[in-house]
Amino acid sequence: MPLSFFNVRHRAVRWVLAALFAVAASPVRAGIDVQIEGIEGELRNNVQIFLSVERYRGRDDVDEDTMQRLFDRIDNEVRRALRPLGYYDPEVDASFARRNNDWLVRIRVIPGEPVRLRELSINIEGPGADDPVFNGIRTQTALREGMRLHHGAYEEVKGAMVRVAAANGYLAARLVHSEMLVDPVAHVAGIKLTLDTGPRYRFGEVHIDQNVIRPSLMQRFVRFREGDPYSVNELLRTQFALDDSLYFSRVDVTAGDPDPETLTVPVSISVAKSRPTLTLGGGYGTDTKVRGTLGWTDSRVNDKGHRLRFELEASENRRTIDSRYDIPIGDPALEKFSVELFNKLTEQPDNDTNETTLRPSVTRVHNRWQTVTSLSATRTTNRGAGGNFATNLFVPGFVLASVPEGFLGEALFSRGFYGELLGSHESLGSRTDFLRLEVQLERFIDLNYFWHLYLRSQIGTLWVEDFEELAFIYRFLAGGDRSVRGFGHQTLSPTRTTVDEEGNTSVDVVGGKHLFTGTVELIRDLPRNLAIAAFIDAGNAFNHWGDALEYSAGLGFRYRLPVLSIGIDVAKPLSTDGKYRLHLNITPKL
């Protein structure tokens, strides 16, 4: 028994010793920590991309043999990484050593004198040499004499020459010279790029497969005609125009194979009919509180392209019923004749307004300007502390608004310029003659990639014979989310103090003859669709130019998603003793 026990113990010891020897004999493994000194930004990023050792960072199974092989590549990989950025003669000093259980790799780089572009020649030859579509190539700034050589910029300009040619009908264009000569010793380089445009192709036969709307109306959506110079941009504009019409659930605009004999490109267009849609929406705003929207749209009532829309929006203090019938005219993507019938009930602490309007209008677009000419037949009923009264009147109106280049009738979330002029006369049912002008200005300025400046201003004025007889809806009010934050919705205006039969005193907002508001907002983008903002608002509605304005300042938080936009602003009045006010807007699309 003792002998057997000894043998078992002896065998166990042998196994333990064998295991220890195996561990000692196996290669020692560790992770890698890479430290790069002497370069930053684009140079550092490119070196990290080229380094094989970087791809092993984070691994914990690197033995000494593997580490040596990776180290031996460093000098060559750093030089290859810096060459495309114009540094052909860097000094590279690298070392590696153990640190605890990991490998520490130190790479010190001195980029040296960069190669600079001494000679630059960019030429356009062939039948399209004088075509203005190449002006952007001639005036490009990615390559300039005296600048540090950058292979990426060279490839960018070279590719742009071919792309611009192909996109504008020069389908046989080719680069007859594309040379970049580098003298690393003298630290100079020369670039020669020559494009032969070849002949320009034109649009050939246009085949349209559809039975949704009348052929004549369909043709008016097409942004090109047979025989026009071929342009990818016009193909895309046609696609967008048809998509935005909402007549179709599917739109395919496809270019066929170019014909080198006729120098034409055939085009085929096929579509599928859309169906009426029911929409639901909801949200919350500090001005409107909880709100909901129900809409129904028939984008194609008949083959003439007529559209019909109903929408009901309700909130705690506002209810709107809106219906509109659109008939395309002129350019159907941009222009229309519309008849709108809506009823709007607005409840305020000191004034309830019920407005019913029938408004035919004509929308036209001239280059980068949109005009809307209208005639509103309006019945307005006001109930307030000052009594109840109703008006029936006709109000002609005219709107002038800026639209972006290439505008195709899509919804715009902001405009650089919006101006509205409307008025009425006693002969049209108004209690008093008046003319009302309101102008809104908006501009976004990108200070750099992360910082943005948002400027907004609103100016309005009234020419009115008897202000007391003017319907409340045509008077100016300020304050709220889209006006002067820090103040309640439409709470800024001249007021009237009234005393009822029981001796109770109330202060009522009565509206003003003039309006001014302004916003300066600085926005900083953050990761994950977030942003923060700091702003100053100023403005008021008043009866005399020079009357005091109200001021506020605050901070905001933005969260942007494809289907949801959330904005939270906290504003504090500076011109009064008002408290902090929260401005919240949440608008999901369900």
C-alpha positions in Angstrom: 0.0 0.0 0.0 2.7 2.6 0.8 4.6 1.6 -2.3 1.6 2.1 -4.5 0.8 5.4 -3.0 4.4 6.5 -3.6 4.2 5.5 -7.3 1.1 7.5 -7.8 2.6 10.6 -6.2 5.8 10.1 -8.3 3.8 10.0 -11.6 1.9 13.1 -10.6 5.1 15.0 -10.0 6.4 14.0 -13.4 3.3 15.3 -15.1 3.5 18.6 -13.3 7.2 19.0 -14.2 6.5 18.1 -17.8 3.8 20.8 -18.0 6.1 23.4 -16.5 8.8 22.6 -19.0 6.3 22.8 -21.8 5.1 26.2 -20.7 8.7 27.4 -20.3 9.6 26.1 -23.8 6.6 27.6 -25.6 6.9 31.1 -27.2 6.0 34.0 -24.9 2.9 35.9 -26.3 1.7 39.4 -25.6 -0.2 42.3 -27.0 1.1 45.4 -28.8 1.0 49.1 -27.9 2.0 51.4 -30.8 3.2 55.0 -30.1 3.7 57.3 -33.1 5.5 60.6 -32.5 6.4 63.6 -34.8 3.3 63.6 -37.1 -0.4 64.4 -36.6 -3.6 64.7 -38.6 -3.6 63.3 -42.1 0.0 62.1 -42.0 -0.6 60.1 -38.8 -3.8 58.6 -40.0 -2.3 57.4 -43.2 0.7 55.9 -41.4 -1.6 54.0 -39.1 -3.5 52.6 -42.2 -0.2 51.4 -43.8 1.4 49.9 -40.6 1.0 46.1 -40.4 1.8 46.4 -36.6 -1.3 48.5 -36.2 -3.5 45.6 -37.3 -2.2 43.5 -34.5 -3.0 46.2 -31.8 -5.3 44.7 -29.3 -4.3 41.1 -29.9 -2.7 39.2 -27.0 -1.1 36.4 -28.9 1.9 38.1 -30.5 5.1 36.1 -30.0 8.7 37.5 -30.4 9.2 36.1 -33.9 5.9 37.7 -35.1 6.9 41.0 -33.4 10.3 41.0 -35.2 8.7 40.4 -38.6 6.2 43.3 -38.0 9.0 45.5 -36.8 11.1 44.9 -39.9 8.3 46.3 -42.1 7.9 49.6 -40.3 10.5 51.7 -42.1 9.2 50.8 -45.5 5.5 51.1 -44.6 6.0 54.6 -43.0 7.8 55.8 -46.2 5.0 54.4 -48.4 2.4 56.0 -46.3 4.0 59.5 -46.4 4.8 59.5 -50.2 1.2 60.1 -51.4 1.0 63.1 -49.1 4.1 64.7 -50.6 6.9 63.6 -48.2 9.4 61.5 -50.1 12.4 61.7 -47.7 11.3 61.2 -44.1 13.5 60.1 -41.2 12.1 57.0 -39.4 13.4 55.8 -36.1 11.6 52.8 -34.6 12.2 50.5 -31.7 10.3 47.8 -29.7 10.7 46.4 -26.3 8.8 44.5 -23.6 6.6 46.4 -21.2 5.1 44.2 -18.6 3.3 41.5 -20.6 3.0 43.6 -23.8 5.2 44.9 -26.7 5.8 48.6 -26.7 6.5 49.9 -30.2 7.9 53.5 -30.6 8.0 55.1 -34.0 9.4 58.6 -34.3 8.9 60.3 -37.7 10.4 63.5 -39.1 8.6 64.1 -42.4 11.3 66.2 -43.9 10.9 68.8 -46.7 7.8 68.2 -48.7 7.7 67.9 -52.5 6.0 70.9 -54.0 4.1 71.3 -57.3 6.3 73.4 -59.6 4.5 72.9 -62.9 0.8 72.3 -63.5 -0.9 71.9 -66.9 -4.7 71.1 -67.1 -6.0 71.2 -70.7 -9.4 70.4 -72.3 -9.1 69.5 -76.0 -11.5 68.3 -78.7 -15.0 69.5 -79.8 -16.0 70.4 -76.2 -12.9 72.4 -75.4 -14.9 75.6 -75.0 -18.0 74.1 -73.3 -18.8 76.0 -70.0 -19.4 72.6 -68.2 -15.6 72.4 -67.9 -15.2 75.8 -66.2 -15.1 74.1 -62.8 -12.2 72.0 -63.9 -10.3 74.9 -65.2 -10.8 76.9 -61.9 -10.3 73.9 -59.5 -8.3 74.6 -56.4 -7.4 71.0 -55.3 -4.2 71.4 -57.4 -2.2 74.6 -57.4 1.4 75.5 -58.3 3.4 75.9 -55.1 1.3 73.6 -53.0 2.5 70.4 -51.3 2.1 67.5 -53.7 -0.9 65.3 -52.8 -1.5 62.1 -54.8 -5.2 62.1 -53.6 -5.8 65.6 -55.0 -4.2 64.5 -58.3 -6.5 61.5 -58.6 -9.5 63.6 -57.6 -8.9 66.1 -60.4 -8.2 63.4 -62.9 -11.4 61.5 -62.0 -13.4 64.8 -62.0 -12.4 65.5 -65.6 -13.7 62.2 -66.8 -16.8 62.3 -64.7 -17.8 65.8 -65.8 -17.3 64.9 -69.4 -19.4 61.7 -69.1 -22.1 63.4 -67.1 -22.5 66.0 -69.8 -22.6 63.9 -72.9 -19.0 63.5 -73.8 -19.2 59.7 -73.5 -16.1 59.0 -75.5 -13.9 61.4 -73.6 -10.5 60.1 -72.5 -7.4 61.3 -70.8 -4.6 61.5 -73.4 -2.1 62.7 -70.9 -2.1 61.9 -67.1 1.5 62.4 -65.9 2.9 63.2 -62.5 6.7 63.5 -62.5 8.4 63.7 -59.2 12.0 64.7 -58.4 12.5 63.6 -54.8 16.0 65.1 -54.6 15.0 68.6 -55.7 11.6 68.2 -53.9 9.6 69.4 -56.9 7.0 67.8 -59.1 5.1 68.4 -62.3 1.6 67.4 -63.4 0.1 67.3 -66.9 -3.5 66.4 -67.5 -5.1 66.6 -70.9 -8.6 65.5 -71.7 -9.9 64.9 -75.3 -13.6 65.4 -75.0 -14.6 63.6 -78.2 -18.0 64.3 -79.7 -21.0 65.2 -77.6 -23.9 62.8 -77.4 -27.5 63.9 -77.4 -30.7 62.5 -76.1 -32.2 60.0 -78.5 -35.7 58.5 -78.5 -37.6 58.8 -75.2 -39.9 55.8 -74.6 -42.5 56.3 -71.9 -44.4 53.3 -70.5 -47.3 54.6 -68.5 -51.1 55.0 -68.4 -51.5 56.9 -65.1 -51.8 60.5 -66.5 -52.3 62.0 -69.9 -49.3 61.7 -72.2 -49.2 65.5 -72.7 -49.0 66.0 -68.9 -46.3 63.3 -68.6 -44.2 65.1 -71.3 -44.3 68.3 -69.2 -42.5 66.5 -66.3 -39.6 65.4 -68.5 -36.7 67.9 -68.1 -35.2 67.2 -71.5 -36.3 66.7 -75.1 -35.0 64.5 -77.9 -32.0 66.2 -79.5 -30.9 68.1 -76.3 -27.3 67.5 -75.2 -27.2 64.4 -73.0 -27.0 65.2 -69.3 -27.1 62.9 -66.3 -28.3 65.8 -64.2 -31.4 66.2 -66.4 -32.1 62.5 -66.1 -32.0 62.9 -62.3 -34.1 66.0 -62.4 -36.7 64.1 -64.3 -36.6 61.2 -61.8 -37.1 63.6 -58.9 -39.9 65.6 -60.6 -41.9 62.4 -61.3 -41.2 61.1 -57.7 -42.3 64.4 -56.1 -45.5 64.5 -58.1 -46.8 61.7 -55.9 -48.7 60.3 -58.9 -46.5 57.2 -58.9 -45.5 54.5 -56.5 -42.5 53.6 -58.6 -40.5 55.6 -61.1 -37.6 54.3 -63.3 -35.7 56.7 -65.6 -33.0 54.7 -67.4 -30.5 55.6 -70.1 -29.9 53.0 -72.8 -26.7 52.1 -74.6 -25.1 55.0 -76.5 -25.2 54.8 -80.3 -21.7 55.8 -81.6 -23.1 56.2 -85.2 -25.9 58.6 -84.4 -24.2 60.0 -81.2 -27.5 59.6 -79.3 -28.6 57.9 -76.0 -32.1 56.5 -75.8 -34.1 56.9 -72.6 -36.9 54.7 -71.2 -39.3 55.8 -68.5 -41.6 53.5 -66.7 -43.9 54.2 -63.7 -46.6 52.5 -61.5 -49.7 54.3 -60.2 -49.8 55.4 -56.5 -52.8 54.9 -54.2 -54.5 57.3 -51.9 -52.8 57.6 -48.5 -53.9 58.0 -44.9 -51.5 59.7 -42.6 -51.3 60.0 -38.8 -49.1 62.4 -36.9 -48.6 63.7 -33.5 -46.3 65.9 -31.4 -45.9 68.3 -28.6 -45.0 72.0 -28.6 -44.9 74.5 -25.8 -47.2 76.8 -27.9 -49.7 74.2 -29.0 -49.3 71.5 -26.3 -50.2 68.0 -27.4 -51.3 67.9 -31.0 -52.5 65.3 -33.4 -52.9 65.2 -37.2 -55.1 63.1 -39.5 -54.7 63.4 -43.2 -56.0 61.8 -46.4 -54.5 62.5 -49.8 -55.5 61.3 -53.3 -52.5 62.4 -55.4 -54.1 61.4 -58.6 -57.9 62.1 -58.8 -58.0 61.7 -62.6 -55.7 61.5 -65.6 -55.4 65.3 -65.7 -53.3 65.1 -62.6 -55.6 66.7 -60.1 -54.9 66.2 -56.4 -57.1 66.3 -53.4 -56.0 66.6 -49.8 -57.9 66.7 -46.4 -56.2 67.4 -43.1 -57.4 67.7 -39.5 -55.1 69.1 -36.9 -56.1 69.5 -33.3 -54.4 70.6 -30.1 -55.3 72.0 -26.7 -55.8 75.5 -28.0 -56.0 75.2 -31.7 -58.1 73.2 -34.3 -57.7 73.4 -38.0 -59.6 71.7 -40.8 -58.0 72.1 -44.2 -58.9 70.8 -47.6 -57.2 71.6 -50.9 -57.7 70.8 -54.6 -54.7 71.2 -56.9 -54.7 71.4 -60.7 -51.3 71.4 -62.4 -50.5 74.2 -64.9 -47.4 75.2 -66.9 -44.6 73.2 -65.5 -46.6 70.6 -63.4 -43.6 69.9 -61.1 -43.6 73.6 -60.0 -46.8 75.4 -60.9 -50.4 74.8 -60.0 -53.9 76.4 -59.6 -55.2 75.6 -56.1 -58.5 76.0 -54.3 -58.2 75.8 -50.5 -61.0 75.7 -47.9 -60.1 75.8 -44.3 -61.4 76.6 -40.9 -59.2 77.5 -38.0 -60.2 78.0 -34.4 -57.7 79.5 -32.0 -58.3 79.8 -28.3 -56.3 82.3 -26.2 -56.8 83.5 -22.7 -58.1 86.9 -23.8 -59.3 86.3 -27.4 -60.9 83.4 -29.4 -60.8 83.6 -33.1 -62.7 81.5 -35.6 -61.6 81.9 -39.2 -63.2 80.3 -42.3 -61.5 81.0 -45.6 -62.0 80.0 -49.2 -58.8 80.8 -51.2 -58.1 80.2 -54.9 -54.4 80.7 -55.8 -51.9 80.4 -58.6 -48.3 79.3 -57.9 -45.6 80.1 -60.4 -41.8 79.6 -60.4 -39.4 82.0 -62.2 -35.8 80.8 -61.9 -35.1 80.9 -58.2 -38.2 82.7 -57.1 -41.7 81.3 -56.4 -44.8 83.5 -56.5 -48.2 82.8 -55.1 -51.1 85.1 -56.2 -54.3 84.5 -54.2 -57.7 86.0 -53.3 -59.2 85.0 -50.0 -62.8 85.1 -49.0 -62.7 85.2 -45.2 -65.2 85.2 -42.4 -63.7 85.9 -39.0 -65.4 85.9 -35.7 -63.6 87.3 -32.6 -64.8 86.8 -29.0 -62.9 88.7 -26.4 -63.1 90.9 -23.4 -63.8 93.8 -25.7 -66.8 92.2 -27.1 -67.8 90.0 -30.1 -67.7 90.9 -33.7 -67.6 89.3 -37.1 -66.1 90.4 -40.5 -66.7 89.2 -44.0 -64.1 90.3 -46.5 -62.1 89.6 -49.6 -58.3 89.8 -49.2 -56.0 89.7 -52.3 -52.5 88.5 -51.5 -49.1 88.0 -53.1 -46.2 85.9 -51.9 -42.6 86.1 -53.1 -40.2 83.4 -51.8 -36.8 82.2 -52.7 -36.3 78.6 -53.7 -33.0 76.6 -54.1 -31.4 76.0 -57.4 -32.9 73.0 -59.1 -36.1 73.2 -57.0 -38.7 70.7 -58.1 -41.6 71.5 -55.8 -40.4 69.5 -52.8 -41.3 70.7 -49.2 -38.9 73.3 -47.9 -38.1 73.4 -44.2 -36.5 76.9 -44.5 -36.3 79.7 -47.0 -33.7 82.4 -47.4 -36.4 84.9 -48.2 -40.2 84.9 -47.7 -42.4 88.0 -48.3 -46.2 88.3 -48.1 -48.2 91.3 -49.1 -52.0 91.4 -48.6 -54.7 93.9 -48.0 -58.3 94.8 -48.5 -60.7 97.7 -49.0 -64.0 98.7 -47.6 -65.5 97.9 -51.0 -64.3 94.3 -50.5 -66.1 93.9 -47.2 -63.3 95.1 -44.9 -64.2 97.3 -41.9 -61.2 99.5 -42.8 -58.7 99.8 -45.6 -55.4 98.1 -44.9 -52.3 96.8 -46.5 -50.1 94.3 -44.6 -46.4 93.4 -45.4 -44.4 90.7 -43.7 -40.9 89.6 -44.6 -39.0 86.6 -43.1 -35.3 86.1 -43.6 -33.3 83.0 -42.7 -29.8 81.9 -43.3 -27.5 79.1 -42.2 -23.8 79.7 -42.2 -21.3 76.8 -41.9 -18.4 78.3 -39.9 -16.6 75.0 -40.2 -17.4 71.3 -40.1 -18.8 71.4 -36.5 -19.8 75.0 -35.9 -22.8 76.7 -37.6 -24.5 80.1 -37.3 -28.2 80.4 -37.7 -29.7 83.9 -38.4 -33.4 84.6 -38.5 -35.4 87.8 -38.8 -39.0 88.8 -39.2 -40.2 92.2 -40.1 -43.8 93.3 -40.6 -45.8 96.5 -41.0 -49.4 97.7 -41.5 -50.8 100.6 -43.3 -54.3 100.8 -41.9 -56.9 103.6 -41.9 -58.6 102.6 -38.6 -56.6 100.1 -36.6 -59.5 99.5 -34.1 -61.6 98.1 -37.0 -59.0 95.8 -38.3 -59.7 92.0 -37.9 -57.5 90.5 -35.2 -56.0 87.9 -37.5 -54.2 90.6 -39.5 -52.6 92.3 -36.6 -49.0 91.4 -35.5 -48.1 89.3 -32.5 -44.7 88.0 -31.2 -43.4 85.5 -28.8 -43.0 81.8 -28.7 -41.0 78.9 -30.3 -40.4 80.5 -33.7 -40.4 84.1 -32.5 -38.9 85.4 -29.2 -38.2 82.4 -27.0 -38.5 83.0 -23.2 -42.0 84.5 -23.8 -45.4 82.7 -24.3 -46.9 82.1 -27.7 -48.1 85.4 -29.2 -48.0 87.2 -25.8 -45.9 90.2 -27.0 -47.9 93.0 -28.4 -49.7 96.2 -27.2 -52.3 95.5 -24.6 -55.6 96.9 -23.4 -56.8 97.0 -19.8 -60.5 96.5 -19.3 -62.7 96.4 -16.2 -65.8 94.2 -16.3 -69.2 95.0 -14.6 -68.0 93.3 -11.4 -64.9 95.4 -11.2 -62.4 92.7 -12.3 -59.5 94.0 -14.3 -57.9 92.1 -17.2 -55.1 92.9 -19.5 -55.8 91.8 -23.1 -53.3 91.4 -26.0 -54.7 93.4 -28.9 -52.0 93.1 -31.5 -49.7 95.7 -33.1 -49.2 97.6 -36.3 -45.6 96.6 -36.7 -43.4 93.6 -36.0 -39.7 92.9 -35.6 -38.0 89.7 -34.3 -34.4 88.6 -34.7 -32.4 85.5 -33.7 -28.7 84.8 -33.6 -28.0 81.1 -32.8 -24.6 79.4 -32.6 -24.8 75.6 -33.1 -22.2 73.0 -32.3 -22.6 69.5 -33.8 -22.0 66.5 -31.5 -21.7 62.8 -32.3 -24.7 60.6 -32.8 -26.9 63.2 -34.5 -26.8 65.5 -31.4 -26.1 69.2 -31.3 -26.1 72.0 -28.7 -27.0 75.7 -29.4 -26.7 79.0 -27.7 -29.0 81.8 -28.8 -30.2 85.4 -28.3 -33.7 86.5 -29.4 -35.1 90.0 -29.7 -38.4 91.4 -30.9 -41.9 92.6 -30.2 -45.1 93.7 -31.8 -45.7 97.4 -31.4 -47.6 100.4 -32.7 -44.7 102.8 -33.2 -41.2 102.2 -34.6 -38.7 102.8 -31.9 -40.9 101.2 -29.2 -39.0 99.0 -26.8 -38.1 95.4 -27.8 -38.0 92.4 -25.5 -34.8 90.3 -25.3 -34.0 86.8 -24.2 -31.2 84.3 -24.2 -30.9 80.6 -23.8 -29.4 77.2 -24.5 -30.8 74.5 -26.7 -30.3 70.8 -27.3 -31.0 69.1 -30.7 -31.5 65.4 -31.5 -32.0 64.6 -35.2 -33.3 61.3 -36.6 -34.8 60.4 -40.0 -38.3 60.1 -38.6 -38.1 62.3 -35.5 -36.9 65.8 -34.7 -36.6 66.8 -31.1 -35.6 70.3 -29.9 -35.4 71.5 -26.4 -34.6 75.2 -25.6 -34.4 76.9 -22.2 -34.7 80.6 -22.5 -34.7 83.5 -20.0 -36.1 86.9 -20.6 -33.4 89.6 -20.3 -35.6 92.7 -20.6 -38.1 91.6 -17.9 -38.1 89.7 -14.6 -39.6 86.7 -16.3 -38.7 83.1 -15.3 -36.9 80.5 -17.4 -39.2 79.0 -20.0 -38.9 75.7 -21.7 -39.6 75.4 -25.4 -40.1 71.9 -26.6 -41.0 70.6 -30.1 -41.4 66.9 -30.8 -42.7 66.0 -34.3 -42.7 62.3 -35.2 -43.9 61.0 -38.6 -46.1 58.0 -38.0 
